[in-house]
Amino acid sequence: MAVDYAVIVVYLAGMLAMGWWGMRRAKSKSEFLVAGRRLGPWMYSGTMAAIVLGGASTIGGVGLGYKYGLSGAWMVFTIGLGLLALSVFFSARIARLKVYTVSEMLDLRYGGRAGLITGVVMWAYTLMLAVTSTIAYATIFDVLFDMNRTVAIVLGGSIVVAYSALGGMWSITLTDMVQFVVKTIGVLILLLPIAVIKAGGFAEMKAQLPSEYFAPLGIGGETIFTYVLIYTFGMLIGQDIWQRVFTARNDKVASWGGTVAGTYCLVYALAGAVIGTAAKVLYPNLASADDAFATIVKDALPMGVRGLVLAAALAAVMSTSSGALIACATVANNDIWQRLRGAAAQRADGEAHDEVKGNRAFILLMGIAVIAIAIALNNVIEALTVAYNLLVGGLLVPIIGGLLWKRGTVYGALSSVVVGGLAVIGLMWKFGILANEPVYYGLAASLVAYVAVSLATRPTDEATLANWRERLAGRSPEAAEEPVAESVPAAH
């Protein structure tokens, strides 16, 4: 596998080189955290597709295809649906706000008092997303080099932390574009047709497998509904996704570029399920469905091509990991640390470069924490489920409600976060972490609390709403780089 090893090493070295190049461009907070809000449609679409299609979408998507057939596409399909919904209905307005985090948006909408608690919930979600992505390095490097789990996590995680900390969002954007191209070539252009041909074509696949492998709803209606709640709604509100929306050059790029990326996700979902179905024909007795991707890559692909496809899997993991890492660091610094320090005071004009250093330090700090937790953590699925349940159960209603319902108040938002979050935690304790009930009933409790408390409390101050409307319309660009609390009148 010398040629395959060489492909991987060159790929990893290229990631570090792009991090170094990105460092030369990231001279301000805006450049470092949101690539200067300058991405055009091509780069925006590629990087958005790269971050949402991670290791779970690639390795896990093929595994679901191995286990359930074509209906295994539903997990990644609901991710694509969420990105399409975000792009069509919300991304233009989100991009016009000119903020850095979801919590800053909530401060703008509700009057400057909702950010800290929502920041803590969002930080927990992005941290666990980064951890679970980092753990995936162990699987890939084990396939490539038969490497010890801890060494694999440290190696893969360190590369991502290095290029993310060097150039921030510029480095991540450049690496994600390469990762998008590598994934497209490796998975869609090479692995998909080769897997189908090796399995004897679709006719032979249908002859070899039960009919439910080709039923659109074979995975089960309840499972699909849960995927919609967790992944489709999760795409609407995650800091890792919103931070990419903030990189768009304008609202049209955010809308149309995201629509292209969402459509790409739908294609990628079907490709993964087909590859998994082909692997079921070729290797019907694998010990684990998640081994399907690595097995078919190792056995079915020629030298060199195999290295490229494994690089595609590595690219999928690295893009999600880096996106989650910068989101985690941004929330930790801007929404939690600076608020606790009272950092909303007016800054000196020359302090922008210091803000870059501060955010870079938080990426390093969060990166070290992510690697340490990844080494110690055993149950990845449970950790990610907890993160998504808290995200959707606690934050979906106040975020979407703030965008759609004028009558929503800061007290309604805070009660929604607290009630939804506590309900999710209690129900996970009662029914089990992997049960469906926590997110179902937690989301319902969050909605009831939001509506009831909002109607029972005084409407949001009109000055706050006026400022919110101005920002939504994109008419307050001068406020974009200032601390949010200064541009938001206090609610009475």
QUIBELLIN-V956940 format. One record per residue. N is the residue number from 1. RES is the residue in one letter. D_LAST is the distance of its C-alpha to the last C-alpha in whole Angstrom. Layout:
n	res	d_last
N	RES	D_LAST
N	RES	D_LAST
This chain:
n	res	d_last
1	M	67
2	A	68
3	V	67
4	D	64
5	Y	63
6	A	63
7	V	61
8	I	58
9	V	58
10	V	58
11	Y	55
12	L	53
13	A	55
14	G	53
15	M	50
16	L	50
17	A	51
18	M	48
19	G	46
20	W	48
21	W	48
22	G	44
23	M	43
24	R	45
25	R	42
26	A	39
27	K	38
28	S	34
29	K	32
30	S	31
31	E	35
32	F	35
33	L	32
34	V	33
35	A	36
36	G	35
37	R	33
38	R	37
39	L	39
40	G	41
41	P	41
42	W	44
43	M	43
44	Y	40
45	S	42
46	G	44
47	T	41
48	M	39
49	A	42
50	A	43
51	I	40
52	V	40
53	L	43
54	G	44
55	G	47
56	A	46
57	S	46
58	T	49
59	I	51
60	G	49
61	G	49
62	V	53
63	G	53
64	L	52
65	G	54
66	Y	57
67	K	56
68	Y	55
69	G	56
70	L	55
71	S	52
72	G	51
73	A	49
74	W	46
75	M	44
76	V	44
77	F	44
78	T	41
79	I	39
80	G	41
81	L	39
82	G	36
83	L	36
84	L	37
85	A	34
86	L	32
87	S	34
88	V	34
89	F	31
90	F	28
91	S	30
92	A	30
93	R	26
94	I	26
95	A	28
96	R	26
97	L	23
98	K	25
99	V	23
100	Y	25
101	T	24
102	V	23
103	S	20
104	E	19
105	M	19
106	L	17
107	D	14
108	L	14
109	R	14
110	Y	11
111	G	9
112	G	11
113	R	11
114	A	14
115	G	17
116	L	19
117	I	20
118	T	21
119	G	23
120	V	25
121	V	26
122	M	27
123	W	29
124	A	31
125	Y	31
126	T	33
127	L	34
128	M	36
129	L	37
130	A	39
131	V	41
132	T	42
133	S	43
134	T	45
135	I	47
136	A	48
137	Y	50
138	A	52
139	T	54
140	I	54
141	F	56
142	D	58
143	V	59
144	L	60
145	F	61
146	D	62
147	M	59
148	N	58
149	R	54
150	T	53
151	V	54
152	A	53
153	I	50
154	V	50
155	L	52
156	G	49
157	G	46
158	S	47
159	I	48
160	V	45
161	V	43
162	A	45
163	Y	45
164	S	41
165	A	40
166	L	43
167	G	41
168	G	38
169	M	37
170	W	40
171	S	43
172	I	41
173	T	41
174	L	45
175	T	46
176	D	44
177	M	46
178	V	49
179	Q	48
180	F	48
181	V	51
182	V	53
183	K	51
184	T	52
185	I	56
186	G	56
187	V	55
188	L	55
189	I	58
190	L	60
191	L	60
192	L	59
193	P	62
194	I	64
195	A	63
196	V	64
197	I	67
198	K	68
199	A	67
200	G	70
201	G	67
202	F	65
203	A	68
204	E	69
205	M	66
206	K	66
207	A	69
208	Q	68
209	L	65
210	P	64
211	S	63
212	E	59
213	Y	59
214	F	59
215	A	56
216	P	53
217	L	51
218	G	54
219	I	51
220	G	49
221	G	47
222	E	44
223	T	45
224	I	44
225	F	41
226	T	40
227	Y	40
228	V	38
229	L	35
230	I	35
231	Y	37
232	T	36
233	F	32
234	G	32
235	M	33
236	L	30
237	I	27
238	G	29
239	Q	29
240	D	32
241	I	32
242	W	29
243	Q	30
244	R	33
245	V	32
246	F	30
247	T	33
248	A	34
249	R	35
250	N	33
251	D	32
252	K	36
253	V	37
254	A	34
255	S	35
256	W	39
257	G	39
258	G	38
259	T	40
260	V	43
261	A	42
262	G	41
263	T	44
264	Y	46
265	C	45
266	L	46
267	V	49
268	Y	49
269	A	48
270	L	52
271	A	54
272	G	53
273	A	54
274	V	57
275	I	58
276	G	57
277	T	59
278	A	62
279	A	62
280	K	62
281	V	66
282	L	67
283	Y	66
284	P	65
285	N	65
286	L	63
287	A	61
288	S	58
289	A	56
290	D	54
291	D	57
292	A	58
293	F	57
294	A	58
295	T	62
296	I	62
297	V	61
298	K	64
299	D	67
300	A	66
301	L	65
302	P	68
303	M	68
304	G	65
305	V	63
306	R	62
307	G	61
308	L	59
309	V	57
310	L	57
311	A	55
312	A	53
313	A	52
314	L	51
315	A	49
316	A	47
317	V	46
318	M	45
319	S	43
320	T	41
321	S	41
322	S	40
323	G	37
324	A	36
325	L	36
326	I	35
327	A	32
328	C	32
329	A	32
330	T	29
331	V	27
332	A	28
333	N	28
334	N	25
335	D	22
336	I	24
337	W	26
338	Q	24
339	R	20
340	L	22
341	R	24
342	G	21
343	A	22
344	A	19
345	A	21
346	Q	22
347	R	26
348	A	29
349	D	31
350	G	34
351	E	32
352	A	32
353	H	35
354	D	34
355	E	31
356	V	34
357	K	36
358	G	33
359	N	33
360	R	37
361	A	37
362	F	34
363	I	37
364	L	39
365	L	38
366	M	36
367	G	40
368	I	42
369	A	40
370	V	40
371	I	44
372	A	44
373	I	42
374	A	44
375	I	48
376	A	47
377	L	45
378	N	48
379	N	46
380	V	44
381	I	44
382	E	42
383	A	40
384	L	39
385	T	38
386	V	36
387	A	34
388	Y	34
389	N	33
390	L	30
391	L	29
392	V	29
393	G	28
394	G	25
395	L	24
396	L	25
397	V	23
398	P	20
399	I	21
400	I	23
401	G	20
402	G	18
403	L	21
404	L	22
405	W	19
406	K	16
407	R	15
408	G	15
409	T	11
410	V	11
411	Y	12
412	G	15
413	A	16
414	L	16
415	S	18
416	S	20
417	V	21
418	V	22
419	V	24
420	G	26
421	G	27
422	L	28
423	A	30
424	V	31
425	I	32
426	G	34
427	L	35
428	M	37
429	W	38
430	K	40
431	F	41
432	G	42
433	I	40
434	L	42
435	A	41
436	N	40
437	E	38
438	P	35
439	V	34
440	Y	34
441	Y	33
442	G	30
443	L	29
444	A	29
445	A	27
446	S	24
447	L	24
448	V	24
449	A	21
450	Y	19
451	V	20
452	A	20
453	V	16
454	S	15
455	L	16
456	A	15
457	T	11
458	R	9
459	P	10
460	T	8
461	D	6
462	E	10
463	A	10
464	T	10
465	L	12
466	A	14
467	N	15
468	W	16
469	R	18
470	E	20
471	R	20
472	L	22
473	A	24
474	G	25
475	R	24
476	S	23
477	P	26
478	E	25
479	A	22
480	A	24
481	E	25
482	E	22
483	P	20
484	V	18
485	A	15
486	E	16
487	S	15
488	V	12
489	P	9
490	A	6
491	A	4
492	H	0
